Amino acid sequence: MGVSEIRQMLGNVSRQRASVIANQRNFPEPLAVLAMGKVWRKSDVEAWIREHRPELAGE
């Protein structure tokens, strides 16, 4: 998944805010860096949200 999908999972935060969160040390490492940007494994992002943003985990 890319930053756009992460934005949605975080409650439709801005693209800039999603990028800031994705660049935190405790955020999962991207699976790959493509021309379009970084991509992450969905299960890694979901696990991070459950741990660090539990209020959003049910959405």
Backbone as CSV, one residue per row, in Angstrom:
resi,resn,N_x,N_y,N_z,CA_x,CA_y,CA_z,C_x,C_y,C_z
1,MET,0.838,-1.172,0.000,0.000,0.000,0.000,0.881,1.232,0.000
2,GLY,0.320,2.310,-0.545,1.054,3.560,-0.606,0.544,4.564,0.415
3,VAL,1.061,5.771,0.345,0.690,6.821,1.292,-0.808,7.133,1.216
4,SER,-1.402,7.072,0.040,-2.835,7.368,-0.088,-3.684,6.407,0.740
5,GLU,-3.338,5.122,0.693,-4.076,4.138,1.489,-3.812,4.308,2.981
6,ILE,-2.588,4.654,3.319,-2.255,4.898,4.726,-3.049,6.095,5.243
7,ARG,-3.173,7.130,4.418,-3.983,8.306,4.800,-5.388,7.875,5.193
8,GLN,-6.003,7.037,4.387,-7.363,6.576,4.662,-7.419,5.785,5.959
9,MET,-6.448,4.911,6.164,-6.433,4.090,7.374,-6.234,4.934,8.635
10,LEU,-5.609,6.107,8.478,-5.372,6.990,9.625,-6.490,8.022,9.792
11,GLY,-7.588,7.828,9.102,-8.731,8.722,9.269,-8.710,9.901,8.327
12,ASN,-8.202,9.684,7.116,-8.143,10.729,6.090,-7.329,11.951,6.515
13,VAL,-6.155,11.679,7.092,-5.231,12.772,7.411,-4.664,13.321,6.112
14,SER,-4.006,14.462,6.186,-3.407,15.048,4.988,-2.265,14.169,4.490
15,ARG,-1.936,14.340,3.233,-0.822,13.578,2.654,0.474,13.901,3.397
16,GLN,0.659,15.173,3.743,1.855,15.576,4.475,1.921,14.895,5.835
17,ARG,0.798,14.861,6.556,0.767,14.220,7.881,1.050,12.725,7.761
18,ALA,0.464,12.081,6.747,0.710,10.654,6.540,2.190,10.401,6.256
19,SER,2.815,11.276,5.501,4.244,11.129,5.199,5.092,11.296,6.454
20,VAL,4.726,12.255,7.291,5.445,12.458,8.553,5.352,11.205,9.409
21,ILE,4.158,10.646,9.525,3.961,9.429,10.321,4.758,8.268,9.730
22,ALA,4.700,8.113,8.407,5.390,7.004,7.746,6.907,7.114,7.858
23,ASN,7.429,8.295,8.138,8.871,8.484,8.275,9.353,8.378,9.723
24,GLN,8.455,8.104,10.651,8.858,7.930,12.043,9.693,6.661,12.183
25,ARG,10.577,6.666,13.144,11.451,5.499,13.368,10.668,4.227,13.641
26,ASN,9.545,4.358,14.354,8.810,3.150,14.750,7.817,2.673,13.687
27,PHE,7.701,3.380,12.572,6.808,2.946,11.499,7.501,1.828,10.723
28,PRO,6.728,0.863,10.222,7.359,-0.246,9.483,8.192,0.244,8.295
29,GLU,9.241,-0.504,8.008,10.069,-0.210,6.849,9.251,-0.466,5.582
30,PRO,9.437,0.351,4.567,8.713,0.094,3.318,9.183,-1.218,2.689
31,LEU,8.270,-1.855,2.010,8.579,-3.087,1.293,9.460,-2.783,0.085
32,ALA,9.180,-1.646,-0.560,9.944,-1.231,-1.738,9.818,0.275,-1.908
33,VAL,10.750,0.833,-2.650,10.691,2.240,-3.028,10.604,2.264,-4.558
34,LEU,9.461,2.680,-5.062,9.198,2.713,-6.487,9.255,4.148,-6.991
35,ALA,9.138,4.335,-8.278,9.121,5.680,-8.845,7.972,6.492,-8.266
36,MET,6.839,5.845,-7.983,5.679,6.530,-7.422,5.823,6.820,-5.935
37,GLY,6.798,6.212,-5.295,7.021,6.416,-3.873,7.179,5.103,-3.133
38,LYS,7.179,5.191,-1.826,7.346,4.003,-0.990,6.046,3.204,-0.943
39,VAL,6.199,1.891,-0.775,5.035,1.016,-0.580,5.313,0.124,0.624
40,TRP,4.240,-0.166,1.366,4.326,-0.958,2.580,3.429,-2.178,2.479
41,ARG,3.762,-3.193,3.240,2.917,-4.375,3.371,1.722,-3.976,4.249
42,LYS,0.530,-4.251,3.768,-0.690,-3.851,4.468,-0.719,-4.411,5.887
43,SER,-0.331,-5.649,6.059,-0.367,-6.257,7.397,0.575,-5.542,8.364
44,ASP,1.704,-5.048,7.883,2.636,-4.304,8.742,2.014,-2.990,9.203
45,VAL,1.356,-2.294,8.274,0.720,-1.019,8.614,-0.443,-1.258,9.573
46,GLU,-1.236,-2.291,9.327,-2.357,-2.595,10.229,-1.860,-2.909,11.634
47,ALA,-0.778,-3.665,11.742,-0.208,-3.984,13.063,0.290,-2.720,13.752
48,TRP,0.917,-1.817,12.995,1.395,-0.560,13.569,0.216,0.264,14.095
49,ILE,-0.849,0.329,13.322,-2.034,1.090,13.740,-2.634,0.479,15.002
50,ARG,-2.735,-0.839,15.061,-3.277,-1.490,16.274,-2.459,-1.137,17.501
51,GLU,-1.144,-1.044,17.353,-0.273,-0.748,18.481,-0.214,0.736,18.822
52,HIS,-0.124,1.591,17.808,0.146,3.015,18.045,-1.067,3.928,17.897
53,ARG,-2.111,3.479,17.225,-3.338,4.258,17.035,-4.542,3.336,17.211
54,PRO,-4.671,2.706,18.393,-5.719,1.686,18.577,-7.138,2.211,18.335
55,GLU,-7.331,3.502,18.519,-8.672,4.074,18.284,-9.076,3.985,16.821
56,LEU,-8.109,3.793,15.928,-8.388,3.702,14.489,-8.429,2.264,13.998
57,ALA,-8.056,1.314,14.835,-7.915,-0.071,14.396,-9.223,-0.703,13.948
58,GLY,-10.327,-0.242,14.485,-11.613,-0.846,14.122,-12.214,-0.306,12.846
59,GLU,-11.623,0.750,12.289,-12.190,1.376,11.095,-11.801,0.650,9.846
